[in-house]
């Protein structure tokens, strides 16, 4: 079925140039149609004499020449409508007419020079009357409306026709260009959809096709890229899965000999050993404990990676007050075991957060444990539970401050990198550089962020910020 659809699309393929040529022909046909239409309108107006020809006044003057020369007095009835005139004595003295004061002198001057040109598209016509008087008429060579109202408020018909054509031309250009733009946008939109899916690694979708040849070629390339990426991701996933299974098996296999070693060492410790032999036995037990801790850390990392690659972290709603109670209880238990003092500073809390409770508790435990590791024995830690606002959004904030040496610039830059342990003066044999890395991973999985900084005087400060539920839709 898919091949049939592909063949059908290919059968209808057309190039961008052919599409453009089709629209260009349509555009040209539209222009020619408007030219023909306006010419037809012009012809009808001429045929019905609603528009007078450009030489209308000149023709009428030729027809009325004898009457103008023989009439006892020249009147407007003898002249075509819109024509101006003036009557002079033979010596140039003004008698009567419709000329303005300026036109009176100008018209006589043209008569004496025998010049018929008055102004743009206007001309003079001279008549020597039987009485010896001179009649000078001024007329216009231009098409005009028969209706005086239209002639008064509209431009000349030929200019009006040109303006109408320009308006229609611009409207057609706009409509055709918009239609062409919509057509191409609809055909190119599929490219955005495919690239967005590939970007989001949503690779389980059927191949898309287009009737545009160039777009179809790009889609074929994207489909090949999708298949190659899918294959690479499956291969990577299988390799990581195989590695995790091997590491899980290895850690499980190592536990067996370690258990045997621990058991034998504990049996030896119950016997009568010399002082030096007992010291060796204790070293063996300590080394076994250390290796067991290494294995526990490795298993924890593998479990975290497994959760990232398999399913989304399960989250539940919990009030900030309830979560603060849990943090307080966990903090008192941890610090009492290691003989540290802790001061809890709790402000007014409100709202709920959407989180995985166990991961947040482990994050808090890691931060508090790190603070105790890097602080002098029997010193006091400070824990702040409060609401904070950043960039117009509200967060539930948990801050732990210690009395240690604080973070170096290198620590502040790399503290959340996996297996980073900082300088040796701040590191211990029981830390493997995963504490703050794990905390950052857990916190970001809850839609929060981790802030690491130094206090103003001395010591470090680590803050967990978790976004309130009310802001989840915005993010």
C-alpha positions as CSV (number, residue, x, y, z in Angstrom):
1,X,0.0,0.0,0.0
2,X,2.8,2.4,0.9
3,X,4.6,1.7,-2.4
4,X,1.3,2.4,-4.3
5,X,0.9,5.8,-2.5
6,X,4.5,6.6,-3.2
7,X,4.1,5.8,-6.9
8,X,0.9,7.8,-7.0
9,X,2.6,10.9,-5.5
10,X,5.6,10.5,-7.9
11,X,3.2,10.3,-10.8
12,X,1.9,13.8,-9.8
13,X,5.3,15.3,-9.1
14,X,6.0,18.7,-10.5
15,X,9.0,21.0,-10.0
16,X,9.0,24.3,-8.3
17,X,9.8,26.0,-11.7
18,X,6.7,24.4,-13.3
19,X,4.6,25.6,-10.4
20,X,6.0,29.0,-10.7
21,X,5.4,29.0,-14.5
22,X,1.8,28.0,-13.9
23,X,1.3,30.9,-11.6
24,X,3.1,33.2,-13.9
25,X,0.8,32.2,-16.8
26,X,-2.2,32.7,-14.5
27,X,-0.9,36.1,-13.5
28,X,-0.3,37.1,-17.1
29,X,-3.7,35.9,-18.1
30,X,-5.2,38.0,-15.4
31,X,-3.4,41.1,-16.5
32,X,-4.5,40.6,-20.1
33,X,-8.1,40.1,-18.9
34,X,-8.1,43.4,-17.1
35,X,-6.6,45.2,-20.1
36,X,-9.3,43.7,-22.3
37,X,-12.0,44.4,-19.8
38,X,-11.0,48.1,-19.4
39,X,-10.7,48.5,-23.2
40,X,-14.2,47.1,-23.6
41,X,-15.5,49.6,-20.9
42,X,-13.7,52.4,-22.7
43,X,-15.3,51.4,-26.0
44,X,-18.8,51.2,-24.6
45,X,-18.4,54.7,-23.0
46,X,-17.2,56.1,-26.3
47,X,-20.0,54.4,-28.2
48,X,-22.6,55.8,-25.8
49,X,-20.9,59.2,-25.9
50,X,-20.6,59.2,-22.1
51,X,-16.9,59.9,-22.7
52,X,-16.1,62.5,-25.3
53,X,-13.1,62.0,-27.6
54,X,-10.0,64.2,-27.2
55,X,-10.7,66.3,-30.4
56,X,-14.4,66.8,-29.4
57,X,-14.0,70.6,-28.9
58,X,-11.9,71.1,-31.9
59,X,-14.5,69.3,-34.1
60,X,-17.3,71.4,-32.6
61,X,-15.4,74.6,-33.2
62,X,-14.8,73.7,-36.9
63,X,-18.6,73.0,-37.2
64,X,-19.5,76.3,-35.6
65,X,-16.9,78.5,-37.4
66,X,-19.3,80.1,-39.8
67,X,-21.8,81.0,-37.1
68,X,-19.1,82.5,-34.9
69,X,-17.9,84.7,-37.8
70,X,-21.4,85.9,-38.9
71,X,-23.3,86.1,-35.6
72,X,-24.1,89.6,-34.4
73,X,-22.7,88.6,-31.0
74,X,-20.7,85.6,-29.9
75,X,-22.3,83.7,-27.0
76,X,-21.5,80.5,-25.1
77,X,-24.3,78.7,-27.0
78,X,-22.3,78.9,-30.2
79,X,-19.2,77.2,-28.5
80,X,-18.7,73.6,-27.2
81,X,-19.3,73.2,-23.5
82,X,-16.2,74.0,-21.5
83,X,-14.6,76.2,-24.1
84,X,-13.5,79.7,-23.1
85,X,-13.5,82.7,-25.4
86,X,-12.9,86.4,-25.8
87,X,-13.9,89.1,-28.3
88,X,-11.5,92.0,-29.2
89,X,-11.7,95.0,-31.4
90,X,-9.3,95.0,-34.4
91,X,-6.8,97.1,-32.4
92,X,-6.8,94.6,-29.4
93,X,-9.2,96.4,-27.1
94,X,-11.2,94.0,-25.0
95,X,-14.9,93.8,-25.6
96,X,-16.4,90.8,-23.8
97,X,-16.0,87.1,-23.1
98,X,-15.2,84.5,-20.5
99,X,-11.4,85.0,-20.3
100,X,-9.8,85.9,-16.9
101,X,-7.9,89.2,-16.7
102,X,-4.6,87.4,-17.1
103,X,-5.9,85.3,-20.0
104,X,-7.1,88.4,-21.9
105,X,-3.6,89.8,-22.5
106,X,-2.1,86.4,-23.0
107,X,-4.6,85.4,-25.6
108,X,-4.2,88.6,-27.6
109,X,-0.4,88.2,-27.4
110,X,-0.7,84.7,-29.0
111,X,-2.9,86.1,-31.7
112,X,-0.4,88.8,-32.6
113,X,2.3,86.1,-32.7
114,X,0.0,83.7,-34.5
115,X,0.7,81.1,-31.8
116,X,-2.0,78.6,-31.1
117,X,-0.3,76.9,-28.1
118,X,-1.8,78.1,-24.8
119,X,-0.7,75.6,-22.1
120,X,-0.5,71.9,-21.4
121,X,-3.1,70.2,-23.8
122,X,-4.8,73.6,-24.3
123,X,-4.9,75.5,-27.7
124,X,-6.2,78.8,-29.2
125,X,-8.4,79.2,-32.2
126,X,-8.7,82.6,-33.9
127,X,-11.8,83.8,-35.8
128,X,-11.9,87.1,-37.7
129,X,-15.6,88.2,-37.6
130,X,-17.4,90.0,-40.5
131,X,-17.7,93.1,-38.3
132,X,-13.9,93.3,-38.0
133,X,-13.8,91.9,-34.4
134,X,-11.5,89.1,-33.4
135,X,-12.9,86.1,-31.5
136,X,-10.3,84.0,-29.7
137,X,-11.4,80.6,-28.3
138,X,-9.4,78.4,-25.9
139,X,-10.1,74.7,-26.0
140,X,-8.6,71.5,-24.6
141,X,-7.4,68.4,-26.5
142,X,-8.3,65.7,-24.0
143,X,-11.0,63.1,-23.5
144,X,-13.7,64.2,-21.0
145,X,-16.9,63.1,-19.4
146,X,-20.1,64.3,-20.9
147,X,-21.5,64.6,-17.4
148,X,-20.3,67.9,-15.9
149,X,-20.5,66.5,-12.3
150,X,-18.2,63.6,-13.2
151,X,-15.9,66.0,-15.1
152,X,-15.6,68.3,-12.1
153,X,-14.7,65.7,-9.4
154,X,-12.9,63.0,-11.4
155,X,-9.7,63.1,-13.4
156,X,-9.8,62.8,-17.2
157,X,-11.2,59.5,-18.4
158,X,-7.9,58.3,-19.9
159,X,-6.0,59.1,-16.6
160,X,-8.8,57.5,-14.6
161,X,-8.6,54.4,-16.7
162,X,-4.9,54.2,-16.1
163,X,-5.4,54.6,-12.3
164,X,-8.1,51.8,-12.3
165,X,-5.7,49.5,-14.2
166,X,-2.9,50.2,-11.7
167,X,-5.2,49.4,-8.7
168,X,-6.5,46.2,-10.3
169,X,-2.9,45.2,-11.2
170,X,-1.7,45.7,-7.6
171,X,-4.7,43.8,-6.2
172,X,-4.1,40.9,-8.6
173,X,-0.4,40.9,-7.8
174,X,-1.2,40.7,-4.1
175,X,-3.8,37.9,-4.5
176,X,-1.6,35.8,-6.8
177,X,1.5,36.2,-4.6
178,X,-0.5,35.3,-1.4
179,X,-2.0,32.3,-3.1
180,X,1.4,31.1,-4.3
181,X,2.9,31.7,-0.9
182,X,0.1,29.6,0.8
183,X,0.5,26.9,-1.8
184,X,4.3,26.6,-1.2
185,X,4.0,27.0,2.6
186,X,1.5,24.1,2.7
187,X,3.9,21.9,0.7
188,X,7.0,23.0,2.7
189,X,5.3,22.6,6.1
190,X,5.8,18.9,5.9
191,X,9.6,19.5,6.1
192,X,9.2,21.3,9.4
193,X,7.1,18.5,10.8
194,X,9.6,15.8,9.8
195,X,12.6,17.7,11.1
196,X,10.8,18.5,14.4
197,X,10.1,14.8,14.9
198,X,13.6,13.8,14.1
199,X,14.9,16.5,16.5
200,X,12.7,15.1,19.3
201,X,13.8,11.6,18.4
202,X,10.3,10.6,17.5
203,X,11.4,8.2,14.8
204,X,8.3,5.9,14.7
205,X,6.4,7.6,11.9
206,X,5.5,6.7,8.3
207,X,7.5,8.2,5.5
208,X,6.0,11.5,4.2
209,X,5.8,12.4,0.5
210,X,5.2,15.6,-1.5
211,X,4.0,16.4,-5.0
212,X,6.9,18.9,-5.4
213,X,9.9,17.2,-6.8
214,X,12.5,19.2,-4.8
215,X,10.6,18.8,-1.6
216,X,10.3,15.1,-2.2
217,X,14.0,14.8,-2.6
218,X,14.6,16.6,0.7
219,X,12.0,14.3,2.3
220,X,13.8,11.2,1.0
221,X,17.1,12.5,2.5
222,X,15.3,13.1,5.8
223,X,13.7,9.7,5.8
224,X,17.2,8.1,5.2
225,X,18.6,10.2,8.0
226,X,15.7,9.0,10.2
227,X,16.4,5.4,9.5
228,X,20.1,5.8,10.0
229,X,19.5,7.7,13.3
230,X,17.0,5.0,14.5
231,X,19.5,2.3,13.7
232,X,22.3,4.1,15.5
233,X,20.1,4.8,18.6
234,X,19.1,1.1,18.7
235,X,22.7,0.0,18.4
236,X,23.7,2.5,21.1
237,X,20.9,1.3,23.4
238,X,21.8,-2.3,22.9
239,X,25.5,-1.6,23.7
240,X,24.6,0.3,26.8
241,X,22.2,-2.4,27.9
242,X,24.8,-5.0,27.3
243,X,27.4,-3.0,29.3
244,X,25.0,-2.5,32.2
245,X,24.1,-6.2,32.3
246,X,27.8,-7.1,32.2
247,X,28.6,-4.7,35.0
248,X,25.6,-5.9,37.1
249,X,26.8,-9.5,36.6
250,X,30.4,-8.5,37.5
251,X,29.4,-6.7,40.7
252,X,27.3,-9.7,41.6
253,X,30.1,-12.1,40.9
254,X,32.6,-10.0,43.0
255,X,30.3,-10.2,46.0
256,X,30.8,-13.9,46.4
257,X,34.5,-13.9,46.9
258,X,34.3,-10.8,49.0
259,X,31.7,-12.6,51.3
260,X,34.1,-15.6,51.6
261,X,37.1,-13.3,52.4
262,X,35.0,-11.4,55.0
263,X,33.8,-14.6,56.6
264,X,37.3,-16.1,56.9
265,X,38.7,-12.8,58.2
266,X,36.0,-12.6,60.9
267,X,36.6,-16.2,61.9
268,X,40.3,-15.5,62.2
269,X,39.5,-12.4,64.4
270,X,37.7,-14.7,66.9
271,X,40.8,-16.8,67.4
272,X,43.9,-16.1,69.4
273,X,46.0,-14.0,67.0
274,X,49.2,-12.2,67.7
275,X,49.1,-8.4,67.7
276,X,50.7,-8.1,64.2
277,X,48.4,-10.8,62.8
278,X,45.3,-9.1,64.2
279,X,46.4,-5.8,62.5
280,X,46.6,-7.7,59.2
281,X,43.2,-9.2,59.8
282,X,41.7,-5.7,60.5
283,X,43.3,-4.4,57.3
284,X,41.6,-7.2,55.4
285,X,38.2,-6.4,56.9
286,X,38.6,-2.7,56.1
287,X,39.6,-3.4,52.5
288,X,36.6,-5.7,52.1
289,X,34.3,-3.0,53.5
290,X,35.8,-0.4,51.1
291,X,35.3,-2.7,48.1
292,X,31.7,-3.3,49.2
293,X,31.2,0.4,49.3
294,X,32.7,0.7,45.8
295,X,30.3,-2.0,44.5
296,X,27.3,-0.2,46.2
297,X,28.2,3.1,44.5
298,X,28.6,1.3,41.1
299,X,25.2,-0.4,41.5
300,X,23.6,3.0,42.4
301,X,25.0,4.6,39.2
302,X,23.8,1.7,37.1
303,X,20.3,1.9,38.6
304,X,20.2,5.7,37.9
305,X,21.3,5.2,34.3
306,X,18.7,2.4,34.0
307,X,15.9,4.7,35.3
308,X,16.9,7.4,32.8
309,X,16.8,5.1,29.8
310,X,13.7,3.1,30.6
311,X,10.9,5.1,32.0
312,X,10.0,8.5,33.4
313,X,10.4,9.1,37.1
314,X,7.2,8.5,39.0
315,X,6.1,11.8,40.7
316,X,3.5,12.6,43.2
317,X,2.1,15.9,44.7
318,X,3.3,16.8,48.1
319,X,2.9,20.0,50.1
320,X,6.0,22.0,50.9
321,X,5.2,21.8,54.7
322,X,5.2,17.9,54.6
323,X,8.4,17.8,52.6
324,X,10.1,20.2,55.1
325,X,9.0,17.9,57.9
326,X,10.7,14.9,56.2
327,X,13.9,17.0,55.6
328,X,14.0,18.0,59.2
329,X,13.5,14.4,60.5
330,X,16.2,13.0,58.1
331,X,18.6,15.9,59.0
332,X,18.4,15.2,62.7
333,X,19.0,11.5,62.3
334,X,22.0,12.0,60.1
335,X,23.7,14.7,62.2
336,X,23.0,12.9,65.5
337,X,24.8,9.7,64.3
338,X,27.9,11.6,63.3
339,X,27.7,14.0,66.3
340,X,27.1,17.2,64.4
341,X,24.8,20.0,65.5
342,X,22.3,21.4,63.0
343,X,20.1,24.5,63.1
344,X,16.9,24.4,61.1
345,X,15.5,27.8,60.0
346,X,12.0,27.3,58.7
347,X,10.0,30.2,57.2
348,X,6.3,30.3,56.2
349,X,5.8,27.6,53.5
350,X,2.9,27.1,51.1
351,X,1.9,25.4,47.9
352,X,2.7,21.9,46.5
353,X,5.4,20.5,44.3
354,X,5.3,17.5,41.9
355,X,8.3,15.3,42.7
356,X,9.7,11.9,43.5
357,X,9.9,11.9,47.3
358,X,12.7,9.3,47.6
359,X,15.0,11.0,45.1
360,X,14.6,14.4,46.8
361,X,15.3,12.8,50.2
362,X,18.4,11.1,48.8
363,X,19.5,14.4,47.3
364,X,19.1,16.2,50.7
365,X,21.0,13.3,52.4
366,X,23.9,13.6,49.9
367,X,24.1,17.4,50.5
368,X,24.0,17.1,54.2
369,X,26.5,14.2,54.2
370,X,28.9,16.3,52.0
371,X,28.6,19.2,54.4
372,X,29.5,17.1,57.4
373,X,32.5,15.5,55.5
374,X,33.9,19.0,54.7
375,X,33.2,20.6,58.1
376,X,35.2,20.4,61.3
377,X,34.0,17.7,63.8
378,X,31.3,18.9,66.2
379,X,30.6,22.1,64.2
380,X,27.1,23.3,63.5
381,X,25.4,23.1,60.1
382,X,22.6,25.4,59.1
383,X,19.6,24.3,57.1
384,X,17.1,26.8,55.6
385,X,13.6,25.9,54.4
386,X,11.8,28.7,52.6
387,X,10.1,30.0,49.5
388,X,12.1,31.9,46.9
389,X,11.1,33.8,43.7
390,X,13.3,33.8,40.6
391,X,12.4,35.2,37.2
392,X,8.7,35.6,38.3
393,X,8.4,32.0,39.4
394,X,8.1,30.6,42.9
395,X,10.3,27.7,44.2
396,X,10.5,25.6,47.4
397,X,14.1,26.1,48.5
398,X,16.3,23.9,50.8
399,X,19.7,25.4,51.6
400,X,22.5,23.7,53.5
401,X,25.5,25.8,54.8
402,X,28.7,24.3,56.3
403,X,31.7,25.7,58.3
404,X,34.3,24.1,56.0
405,X,36.8,25.7,53.7
406,X,34.3,26.3,51.0
407,X,34.5,25.6,47.3
408,X,37.5,26.5,45.1
409,X,36.8,28.1,41.7
410,X,37.5,24.7,40.2
411,X,35.0,23.1,42.5
412,X,32.3,25.6,41.6
413,X,32.9,24.8,37.9
414,X,33.1,21.0,38.1
415,X,31.3,20.0,41.3
416,X,28.4,18.4,39.5
417,X,30.5,16.4,37.1
418,X,30.4,12.7,37.6
419,X,33.4,11.3,39.5
420,X,34.9,14.8,40.2
421,X,36.5,14.8,43.7
422,X,38.0,18.3,43.9
423,X,41.4,18.9,45.5
424,X,42.7,16.3,47.9
425,X,42.4,18.5,51.0
426,X,38.6,18.4,50.6
427,X,38.3,14.7,49.4
428,X,38.1,11.6,51.4
429,X,38.5,7.9,50.7
430,X,34.8,7.3,51.1
431,X,33.8,9.8,48.5
432,X,33.9,9.0,44.8
433,X,32.7,12.2,43.1
434,X,29.0,11.2,42.6
435,X,27.3,13.0,45.4
436,X,26.5,16.4,43.8
437,X,26.3,14.8,40.3
438,X,23.5,12.5,41.6
439,X,21.8,15.4,43.4
440,X,21.9,17.5,40.2
441,X,20.4,14.6,38.2
442,X,17.6,14.0,40.8
443,X,16.8,17.7,41.2
444,X,16.6,18.4,37.5
445,X,14.3,15.3,37.1
446,X,11.9,17.1,39.4
447,X,11.9,20.2,37.3
448,X,14.2,22.0,39.7
449,X,17.8,23.2,39.8
450,X,20.9,23.0,42.0
451,X,22.8,26.1,43.1
452,X,26.4,25.8,44.5
453,X,28.2,28.8,46.0
454,X,30.4,30.0,48.9
455,X,29.1,31.8,51.9
456,X,30.2,35.5,52.4
457,X,32.6,34.6,55.3
458,X,33.6,31.0,55.0
459,X,32.1,27.6,54.2
460,X,30.0,26.3,51.3
461,X,26.3,26.8,50.5
462,X,24.3,24.3,48.4
463,X,20.6,25.1,47.5
464,X,17.9,22.9,46.0
465,X,15.1,24.8,44.2
466,X,11.9,22.9,43.2
467,X,9.3,24.7,41.1
468,X,5.8,24.9,42.5
469,X,3.0,22.9,40.7
470,X,1.2,26.0,39.7
471,X,4.0,26.9,37.3
472,X,4.3,23.5,35.6
473,X,1.9,24.4,32.7
474,X,4.0,27.5,31.9
475,X,7.2,25.5,31.7
